[in-house]
Amino acid sequence: MAKTVLTDTCYWLGLIDAEDQHHGKSVIVSELISDYKIVIPWPCLYETISTRLVRNYERLTIFETLLRKPGIELLDDGKYKNAALTEVFEFNRNNGHTFSLVDGVIREMLKDIDLRINFLATFNDRDFYDLCAKRQIEII
């Protein structure tokens, strides 16, 4: 059975933009996970396919090509978004560290034991380390 990688927006932005600070790391990660099932949460699509991206036809085309590759799965956030919204307000109010709503959705996905995830591709380790450690999901 193929390994499954849940992906964060920063991975995709780094991969499609050669000028992004994470481009080199994203390319390396892409090579590491090329044979894995790659899961993209819908909120990451909203962040990645922003007004800025659609104004750059070349990068938009690169991303479209990546999304059409076999082994790519778009993961609906319907099951996770309400709990994520609540957690973002509670967590950000009660802790010194903050995370976005998209990160909250990813955190809810990481909590879901029925969602088989082996790896998380992100450059924001701090936002997810606690849940990944608990579920033994490797951050790459």
N, C-alpha and C positions, 0 to 999 in steps of 0.2 A: 504494500500500500504506500502511495506517495506521501511524502511529508507535506504539511500545510503551513504556509507562511501568511500571517495577517500583516497587512502593510499600512503604514502611516503616510500621511500626505508628504512629509518631508522627504521620504524615500523617492516618491514619484517626481517631485519638483527637482530634486537633485539629479535624477536620471535624465530628465528631458531638457534641462538647462545646463549647458556646458559652463556657464558662468556662475552657477550656484556654488555656494561654499561646500556643499556636500556632494558635488558631482562625482568626484573620484571615488568616494566611498560608495555611492549609489551604484556605480558601474561595477565595482568589485562585488557588492552584494548581489547584483543582478546575475553575475556569472555564477555565484555560489548557489543561487536558488533557481537556476534555469530549468531544472528537472522537477521542481516542486509544484504543487498546486498553490497558486497565488490568489489570495483573497483580498479584495478591495472593498472596504465598507463604503456605502453610498455617501456618507458625509465627506469622506476623503475625495470623492469625485467632485463634489461641490467646491471644495477648497482648491483642488488642482485645476479644474476647468473654470477658472475665474475670468473676469473681464480682461485681465492682463494677458492670460494665456491665449484667449481667443483672438486677440489682436496680433498674435505672432503665429501666422499660419504654419510655419515650419515646425515649431514646437507642438502645436495642436495636432498636426499630422503625425508626428512621432508618437504622441500619447495615444492617438486613435489606433495606430498600428500595434502598439503594445497591448491595448485593451482587447484586440481581436486575436491575440495569440491563444493557442490551445492551453488549457490549464489555468486560465484566468477566470475567477468567479467574482461577480459583483454581489456583495452581501447587503441585503435589506436591513435597515436599522429600526424598522417598526417595532420590533420586540424589545428594543433597548433604549429608545430615545426618551421615554418618560422618566425612567429610573435615572438615566444620565443627567437629565435636566435637574432633577431633585438633588442628585449627588453633587453636581457642580456648585449649586448654591450652598449646600451644607458644608462641603469640603472647603470651598474657598472662604467661607465665613469663619470656619473653625480652625484653620491651619495656616501656617506661614507660607505654604507653597500653593500655587494656583495652577489650574489647568482649564483648557477650553472645553466647550460643549462637544466638539468633535473628539477630543481626547477622552471626554466622559463616555461617549458612545463606545469607543475602543475599549475603555476600561470595563464597561458592562459586558462587552463581547468576551473579554479575557476572563471574566467571572463565570461565564456560561460553560459548565462542565460538559454539556451536550455538544458544544462547538469544538470540534477537534482541531486544535492549534498546536503546532510544534515550535514555531518560531514567530517572533515579531520583528519586522523590519522597521526600525525607527532610529532617529538620532536624538530623541528626547527620552533617554533611558529613565530619567528621574520621574517622569510622569507615570511610568508603568512598572517599574522595578518590583514594587511590593506584590502586585498581582502575578507577575511572571514568575517570581521566586516561589510563590505559593503553589502555582500550577505546574511548575517546572517547565516553563516555556522559555526558551533561549532567546535573548535579544541579540539581533545581528544588525 
